[in-house]
């Protein structure tokens, strides 16, 4: 599924809660969730309940190609 532009779901590894921004509404889902995948899934479910259908073009958490617990390397683009 794809996220809408401006849709944001963040998992807090300290509190194990989730912060969701969806259609200019901000929501905290306190959890605690077992892990990042469970937290993100809860955030996505919140968005579905509020009208998200996944038809946009941005990849969702289900499209990640890394394994749970694996470091997500990013390229340093500072030049």
N, C-alpha and C positions, 0 to 999 in steps of 0.2 A: 504494500500500500504506500501511497505517497502522502507526504505532509502538505498542508496548505502553506502558502507564503505567510510568514509571520507566526506560524504555529511552532511552539517551543515546549519541549518536555525535558526537565532536568532532574536527575536522580542525585540526592544528597547522600554521599557515602557515610557521613557521620551520623545523621539522624535517621537515615534509611527512609526518608520521606521523598515526595516528588513535588516539584513546582511546575505548574502548567500555565502557559500563556496561549489562549485560543480566542481568536476574534476579539481582540482588545479586552479580554477578561482574564484576570489573573487569579489562580486558585492554588492553594496549598493542600496537598493530599498527605496527611501526616504519617500514614503507615503505622508501624514500620513494615516495610516490604522485605522479603527474604533476600533479594538481590536486585541488581540493576535491571535485569530482564523483567522481573515481576513488577518493579516500580514503573518502568516505561510502559508495560502492558496496561497497568492501571491508568496511567496518564492518557494513553490512546483510547481506552474505554471511556474515560471522562469526555474526551473530544467527540467520540461517536455519539454519546448520549446528548451532546449539544450540537449535532448536525454535521459532523465531519463524515465524509463518505470515502475518502482516500483516492479521489479521482484526479488530484493535482499531479505535479511532476517531480516533486522532491522525494527522495527515498526516506522510508521510515526505519525504525529500529529493526524491523524484520529483514531489511535488505543489507545489513552489515555482513561483511565477509570475514570478521575476526571471531575467534573462539572466546567464550567467557573466560575472563581472567587474563587474557593475552593483552600485552601492551599494544596500544594503538599508536604506531609510529606516524609522525607527521613530518612532512618535508619543511625544512627551514627556508622560508621564502624572503628572508630579510636582505638577501643580496650578497 
